[in-house]
Amino acid sequence: MTNRARRRRLSAALLVAGCTVGPAYHTPPAPVPTAASYREAKSGEGAWKVANPSDAMLRGKWWHVFREPELDALEDRLNINNQTIKQSFESYMAARAQIRGARAQYFPTVTASPSVTLSRSSGATRVGSAGIGSAGGGVTGTGTTTTTTSGSGGSRVTFYTAPVEASWAPDLFGRVRNTVRQFQYAAQVSAADLENQRLLEQATLAQTYFEIRGQDAMENLLAATVEADQQLVALARSRFETGIDTELSVAQAEQALQTAIVQAINARLVRAQFEHAIATLLGVPATTFTIPKRALLAAPPPIPTGAPSQLLERRPDIAAAERLMAQANATIGIGYAAYFPTITLSGTAGFTSTALGQLFEWSSRAWSIGTAISETLFDAGLRRATIDQSVALYNANVASYRQIVLTAFQQVEDFLAQTRILSEEIAHQRQLVTFAQRAFELEKVRYETGVDPYLNLMTQQLTLLTAQQTLVTLQVQAMTSAVSLIEALGGGWDRSSLPTPSEVSKTPPASARRLQR
């Protein structure tokens, strides 16, 4: 072979070695609105408004927007001790370990297998010789003489070997490269899932915190109602004893008092359950955790929503869905690589000897080298079916990605409308409470002066209590809806926080790989 032919063959080999089969990945288009802002952000005349477009978008610790130091401290504890977040983190670490396992296929496998072999021969050996005689010598004709050597134990030989074996299958058609990419994208999916789980736990904690504060306000309201009912019971009893009123009024007043007491007890039960839920979120036993009572009836703060086109960069679940498509695309490349042959290079080098003391002498060296090519000639359509399956899964991931995007915009619009409309409802409910309070005071005067029976006063008192309870419920809903809106916007996360393929491929520190006890 001429030098020119050798150079051509080498160039062809290098060109083939750099080939990666399979379709190139491009992010499929998503149904993103072209509007400058969300439709519900511009609707209505409610008291609640979104932040100005010039305001900075939420970053990092989004709960600071509520200006609640107690909530800030709880969220910091959640990020450290929440067990569901830790579980998602370990799944992410496992996904990163799979990348390192796949990358190991780039390199040869080297093994050492020293051995000692004892062999034994048979117990008898026959050695034969032949002689030719002449008639003049006293021996007529030809003859054969045979000598036999035997031993009772035979012969034994011990062989000592110390070989080192290496094998390597070069990645000529991108099978390993596509596998590594598949696991890199899978690790990115796991990283996005971790952030999505973290956001869910953070939002759940914030919502539960505002639920507790709502229960504290409800307990204060019911305590005041019980106190007022006790005064009315005393008034009804006094009027009955003086003959001004009937015993029925006393019974009705006692009935209203007991109803308020039962509602107050139930409010304590609901608050205890919310408190226990927060303890679990923080990773501590509910037995050892308490939150001081403090009524909080704040209004939702202005929340910067950004443009609709930015939502795809802010939600970790959308990022996870997009990375799933990239992972499925890499799987298609692995299927195409199965059509090409696999070349394996192998070699062995070491020492072999029948004497242990001479094992590592230069004269005892031994080596071998070889190559093998493996190619599937017929598989009854297995490879084609595998590729078709991967393509179908990719298409399914595309549909799932677009559906997640559509759902994300729906959620943002839903919670924008809910937060805005609740602010309008709260404003009218406050007026209703004011009117009900005034009506109750007027009816109380009419009862005290004997104009109306106690039944009218009890009815008006129930109307007032219902209006007050509804106001508290609406205020809690407004705060939890604001949290849900922030969650729908992606919290303080941004796609730039998603680790790159090279970052997820790095070996994590030893502290992250230590067995937990």
C-alpha positions in Angstrom: 0.0 0.0 0.0 1.4 3.4 -1.0 1.7 6.3 1.4 -1.0 8.2 -0.4 -3.4 5.3 0.0 -2.6 5.1 3.7 -3.3 8.8 4.1 -6.6 8.5 2.3 -7.7 5.6 4.5 -6.6 7.5 7.6 -8.5 10.6 6.6 -11.6 8.5 5.9 -11.3 6.9 9.3 -11.0 10.2 11.1 -14.0 11.6 9.1 -16.1 8.6 10.1 -14.9 8.8 13.7 -16.4 12.3 13.9 -19.8 11.3 12.6 -22.8 11.3 14.8 -26.0 9.9 13.4 -29.5 11.0 14.3 -31.6 14.1 13.8 -30.3 17.5 15.0 -32.4 19.0 17.8 -34.3 22.3 17.6 -36.8 23.5 20.1 -40.3 23.2 18.6 -42.4 26.3 18.5 -44.8 26.9 21.3 -48.2 28.7 21.3 -47.0 31.9 22.9 -49.2 35.1 22.7 -47.8 38.1 21.0 -49.5 40.6 23.3 -47.4 43.0 25.4 -49.2 42.0 28.6 -51.7 39.6 30.0 -55.4 40.2 29.2 -56.6 39.9 32.8 -54.0 42.4 34.0 -55.7 45.1 32.0 -59.3 44.2 33.0 -61.6 45.6 35.6 -61.4 48.4 38.1 -60.5 46.4 41.2 -58.4 47.8 44.0 -55.6 45.4 43.3 -53.2 46.2 40.4 -50.2 44.4 38.9 -46.8 46.1 39.3 -45.7 48.7 36.7 -44.0 47.2 33.7 -40.8 49.0 34.6 -40.6 47.2 38.0 -38.1 44.4 38.2 -39.4 40.9 37.9 -39.3 38.6 40.9 -35.9 37.0 41.5 -34.8 34.5 44.1 -36.7 34.8 47.4 -40.1 35.9 45.9 -41.9 35.7 49.3 -40.1 38.9 50.4 -42.7 40.8 48.3 -45.2 40.1 51.2 -43.0 41.9 53.7 -43.6 39.2 56.4 -40.4 38.5 58.4 -42.0 35.5 60.0 -42.8 34.0 56.7 -39.2 34.8 55.5 -37.8 32.8 58.4 -40.1 29.8 57.7 -39.2 29.8 54.0 -35.5 29.7 54.8 -36.0 26.7 57.1 -38.1 25.0 54.4 -35.3 25.3 51.8 -32.9 23.5 54.2 -35.1 20.9 55.9 -37.9 20.0 53.6 -37.7 16.2 53.0 -39.6 16.3 49.6 -37.0 18.8 48.3 -34.2 16.6 49.6 -35.8 13.6 47.8 -35.9 15.6 44.5 -32.3 16.7 45.1 -31.1 13.1 45.4 -32.9 12.2 42.3 -31.0 15.0 40.5 -27.7 13.6 41.9 -28.6 10.2 40.7 -29.2 11.6 37.2 -25.9 13.3 37.3 -24.2 10.0 38.2 -25.7 8.4 35.2 -23.9 10.9 33.0 -20.5 9.8 34.4 -21.4 6.2 33.9 -22.2 6.9 30.2 -19.1 8.9 29.7 -17.0 6.0 31.0 -17.7 4.3 27.6 -15.5 6.8 25.9 -12.5 5.1 27.5 -11.0 1.5 27.3 -11.7 -1.0 30.0 -8.6 -2.4 31.7 -8.6 -5.5 33.9 -6.0 -7.6 35.6 -6.5 -11.3 36.2 -3.5 -13.0 37.8 -3.8 -16.8 38.1 -2.1 -19.9 39.3 -2.8 -23.2 37.3 -1.7 -26.6 38.5 -1.6 -29.3 35.7 -0.9 -33.0 36.0 0.2 -35.5 33.3 -0.5 -39.3 33.2 1.5 -41.8 35.3 3.3 -43.7 32.4 5.4 -42.7 29.4 6.5 -45.0 26.6 9.7 -44.3 24.6 10.4 -46.6 21.6 13.6 -47.2 19.4 14.2 -49.3 16.3 17.4 -51.3 15.2 18.4 -52.9 11.8 20.4 -56.2 11.9 22.4 -58.2 9.1 22.6 -61.9 8.5 26.3 -61.8 9.0 26.0 -60.4 12.4 24.1 -63.2 14.0 20.8 -61.5 13.8 18.5 -62.4 11.0 15.9 -59.8 9.8 14.9 -56.5 11.4 13.5 -55.8 15.0 12.2 -53.1 17.3 13.2 -52.4 20.8 10.8 -50.5 23.1 11.6 -49.0 26.5 8.8 -48.0 29.0 9.2 -45.5 31.8 6.5 -45.3 34.4 5.9 -43.5 37.7 3.3 -43.9 40.3 2.4 -40.2 40.6 3.0 -38.8 37.1 4.4 -35.3 36.6 2.9 -32.0 37.8 3.5 -28.5 36.4 2.4 -25.1 37.9 1.8 -22.1 35.6 1.9 -18.6 37.0 0.3 -15.8 34.9 0.0 -12.0 35.5 -1.8 -10.6 32.5 -3.4 -7.1 32.0 -6.2 -7.0 29.5 -7.7 -4.0 27.7 -10.6 -3.6 25.4 -12.0 -0.5 23.7 -14.9 0.2 21.3 -14.3 3.6 19.7 -17.5 5.7 19.3 -17.4 5.9 15.5 -21.1 6.7 14.9 -22.1 8.6 18.0 -23.8 5.9 20.0 -21.9 6.9 23.2 -22.2 10.6 22.4 -26.0 10.4 22.0 -26.2 8.3 25.2 -24.2 10.9 27.1 -26.4 13.7 25.7 -29.5 11.7 26.6 -28.4 11.5 30.3 -27.2 15.1 30.3 -30.7 16.2 29.1 -32.2 13.8 31.7 -30.1 15.5 34.4 -31.4 18.9 33.3 -34.9 17.6 33.4 -34.2 16.4 37.0 -32.7 19.8 37.9 -35.9 21.6 36.5 -38.1 19.1 38.4 -36.1 19.9 41.6 -36.8 23.6 41.2 -40.4 23.0 40.3 -40.8 20.9 43.5 -39.0 23.6 45.5 -41.4 26.2 44.2 -44.4 24.0 45.0 -43.2 23.5 48.6 -42.5 27.2 49.0 -45.9 28.2 47.7 -47.6 25.6 49.9 -45.9 27.0 52.9 -46.8 30.6 52.1 -50.4 29.7 51.5 -50.6 27.6 54.7 -49.1 30.5 56.6 -51.8 32.9 55.4 -54.4 30.3 56.1 -53.2 30.2 59.7 -53.3 34.0 60.0 -56.8 33.9 58.6 -57.8 31.4 61.3 -56.2 33.7 63.9 -58.5 36.5 62.6 -61.4 34.1 62.6 -60.7 33.1 66.2 -60.6 36.7 67.3 -63.9 37.4 65.5 -65.6 34.4 67.1 -64.2 35.3 70.6 -65.7 38.7 70.2 -68.9 37.1 69.1 -69.0 34.8 72.1 -68.4 37.7 74.4 -71.2 39.7 72.8 -73.6 36.7 72.9 -72.8 36.3 76.6 -73.9 39.9 77.2 -77.1 39.3 75.2 -77.9 36.2 77.2 -77.5 38.2 80.4 -79.7 40.9 79.0 -82.4 38.4 77.9 -82.4 36.7 81.2 -82.7 40.0 83.0 -85.6 41.0 80.9 -87.3 37.6 81.5 -86.8 37.9 85.2 -88.4 41.3 85.3 -91.3 40.1 83.2 -90.5 42.2 80.2 -89.5 39.3 77.9 -90.4 35.6 77.5 -88.3 32.5 78.3 -88.2 31.8 74.6 -85.9 34.8 74.2 -83.5 33.4 76.8 -83.5 30.0 75.0 -82.8 31.7 71.7 -79.9 33.8 73.2 -78.4 30.6 74.7 -78.7 28.9 71.3 -76.8 31.7 69.6 -74.1 31.6 72.3 -73.6 27.9 72.0 -73.4 28.1 68.2 -70.7 30.8 68.5 -68.8 28.6 71.0 -68.9 25.6 68.7 -67.6 27.7 65.8 -64.8 29.0 67.9 -63.8 25.5 69.0 -63.8 24.4 65.3 -61.6 27.3 64.3 -59.0 26.1 66.8 -59.1 22.7 65.3 -58.5 24.0 61.8 -55.7 26.2 62.9 -54.0 23.2 64.7 -54.2 21.2 61.4 -52.6 24.1 59.5 -49.8 24.3 62.1 -49.1 20.6 61.9 -48.9 20.9 58.1 -46.3 23.7 58.4 -44.3 21.5 60.8 -44.2 18.7 58.2 -43.2 21.1 55.5 -40.3 22.2 57.6 -39.2 18.7 58.3 -39.8 18.7 62.1 -42.3 16.7 64.2 -45.6 18.4 64.7 -45.4 17.7 68.4 -42.5 20.2 68.8 -43.7 23.0 66.6 -45.9 26.0 67.3 -46.6 29.3 65.6 -47.7 32.2 67.8 -51.1 33.6 67.1 -51.3 36.8 65.2 -54.1 37.9 63.0 -53.0 39.1 59.6 -55.5 40.6 57.1 -53.2 42.3 54.6 -53.9 43.1 51.0 -51.9 41.4 48.2 -49.0 43.4 47.1 -48.5 44.5 43.5 -46.9 41.6 41.6 -44.7 42.1 38.5 -45.9 39.8 35.8 -43.6 40.6 32.9 -44.6 40.0 29.3 -46.3 36.7 28.3 -43.4 35.9 26.1 -41.1 35.7 29.2 -43.2 33.0 30.8 -41.4 30.2 28.9 -38.1 31.3 30.5 -39.5 31.6 34.0 -41.3 28.3 34.7 -39.2 25.3 35.7 -41.9 22.8 34.5 -41.8 24.3 31.0 -38.0 24.0 31.1 -38.3 20.4 32.1 -40.8 19.6 29.3 -38.4 21.2 26.8 -35.4 19.2 28.0 -37.6 16.0 27.8 -37.9 16.7 24.1 -34.1 17.0 23.7 -33.7 13.8 25.6 -36.1 12.0 23.3 -34.3 13.4 20.3 -31.0 11.9 21.5 -32.7 8.6 22.0 -33.6 8.6 18.3 -29.9 9.1 17.5 -29.0 6.0 19.6 -31.5 4.0 17.6 -29.9 5.1 14.3 -26.4 4.2 15.6 -27.5 0.6 15.9 -27.5 0.3 12.1 -23.7 0.7 12.0 -21.0 -1.8 13.0 -19.3 -1.9 16.3 -15.5 -2.2 16.3 -13.8 -3.5 19.4 -10.0 -3.3 19.9 -8.5 -5.7 22.5 -5.1 -6.5 23.8 -3.3 -8.5 26.5 0.1 -8.1 28.0 1.8 -9.7 30.9 4.0 -12.5 32.2 3.7 -16.3 32.3 6.1 -18.8 33.8 6.3 -22.2 35.5 8.5 -20.8 38.2 7.2 -18.1 40.5 10.6 -16.6 41.0 11.0 -16.2 37.2 7.5 -14.8 36.6 8.5 -11.1 36.1 11.6 -11.7 34.2 11.8 -10.3 30.7 12.0 -13.7 29.1 8.6 -14.5 30.6 6.7 -11.7 28.9 3.7 -12.5 26.6 1.3 -10.2 24.7 -1.4 -10.3 22.1 -3.5 -7.8 20.2 -6.6 -8.1 18.1 -9.7 -6.4 16.7 -13.3 -7.5 16.1 -16.2 -6.1 14.1 -19.8 -6.8 15.0 -22.7 -6.0 12.6 -26.3 -7.1 12.8 -27.2 -8.5 9.4 -30.9 -9.4 10.1 -33.1 -8.5 13.1 -36.6 -8.7 11.5 -37.2 -5.0 11.8 -36.2 -4.6 15.5 -34.0 -1.6 14.9 -36.6 0.2 12.7 -39.3 -0.5 15.3 -37.1 0.9 18.0 -36.5 4.1 16.1 -40.3 4.4 15.3 -41.0 4.1 19.0 -38.5 6.8 19.9 -40.0 9.1 17.2 -43.5 8.6 18.6 -42.3 9.3 22.1 -40.6 12.5 20.9 -43.8 13.6 19.2 -45.7 12.9 22.4 -43.2 15.0 24.3 -43.8 17.8 21.8 -47.5 17.7 22.4 -47.0 17.6 26.2 -44.6 20.6 26.0 -47.2 22.6 24.1 -50.0 21.6 26.5 -47.9 22.6 29.5 -47.3 26.0 27.9 -51.0 26.5 27.3 -51.8 25.4 30.9 -49.2 27.9 32.2 -50.9 30.8 30.4 -54.3 29.6 31.6 -53.0 29.5 35.2 -51.6 33.0 35.0 -54.7 34.5 33.6 -56.9 32.5 36.1 -55.0 33.8 39.1 -54.7 37.3 37.7 -58.5 37.4 37.4 -59.0 35.7 40.8 -56.8 38.2 42.6 -58.2 41.2 40.9 -61.9 40.1 41.3 -61.4 39.2 44.9 -60.1 42.7 45.6 -63.4 44.0 44.2 -65.4 41.5 46.2 -63.5 42.4 49.4 -64.2 46.1 48.9 -68.0 45.4 48.7 -67.9 42.9 51.5 -66.3 45.5 53.8 -69.3 47.8 53.0 -71.6 44.9 53.7 -70.0 44.4 57.1 -70.4 48.1 57.9 -74.1 48.0 57.0 -74.6 44.8 58.9 -72.9 46.2 62.0 -75.1 49.3 61.9 -78.2 47.3 61.4 -77.3 45.1 64.4 -76.8 48.1 66.6 -80.1 49.6 65.6 -81.9 46.3 66.1 -80.3 45.9 69.5 -81.8 49.2 70.6 -85.2 48.2 69.3 -84.9 44.9 71.3 -83.8 46.7 74.5 -86.7 49.1 74.2 -89.2 46.3 73.6 -90.1 47.2 70.1 -88.9 44.0 68.5 -88.6 40.4 69.8 -85.2 38.8 70.4 -85.6 36.7 67.2 -85.1 39.8 65.1 -82.0 40.6 67.0 -80.6 37.1 66.7 -81.3 37.1 62.9 -79.4 40.4 62.5 -76.6 39.1 64.7 -76.3 36.0 62.5 -76.2 38.2 59.4 -73.4 40.3 60.9 -71.3 37.3 61.9 -71.8 35.7 58.5 -70.7 38.9 56.7 -67.6 39.2 59.0 -66.6 35.5 58.4 -67.0 35.9 54.7 -64.8 39.0 54.8 -62.0 37.1 56.6 -62.4 34.2 54.1 -62.1 36.5 51.1 -59.1 38.2 52.5 -57.4 34.8 53.0 -58.3 33.8 49.5 -56.8 37.0 48.1 -53.5 36.3 49.8 -53.4 32.6 48.7 -54.4 33.7 45.2 -51.5 36.1 45.1 -49.2 33.2 46.1 -50.7 31.0 43.4 -50.1 33.8 40.8 -46.5 34.0 41.8 -46.2 30.3 41.5 -47.9 30.4 38.1 -45.3 33.0 37.0 -42.5 30.7 38.0 -41.6 32.3 41.4 -38.2 33.8 41.3 -36.7 31.2 39.0 -35.3 31.8 35.6 -34.0 29.5 32.9 -30.6 30.9 33.2 -30.4 29.1 36.5 -30.7 25.7 34.8 -27.3 24.0 34.8 -25.7 23.4 31.4 -24.8 20.0 30.1 -21.2 20.6 31.1 -22.2 21.6 34.6 -24.3 18.5 35.2 -21.5 16.3 33.9 -19.1 17.5 36.6 -18.4 15.3 39.6 -20.2 16.8 42.6 -18.3 17.4 45.9 -17.8 14.5 48.3 -20.2 16.0 50.7 -23.0 15.6 48.2 -22.1 12.0 47.6 -21.9 11.0 51.3 -24.2 8.3 52.6 -26.8 9.9 54.8 -27.2 8.4 58.3 
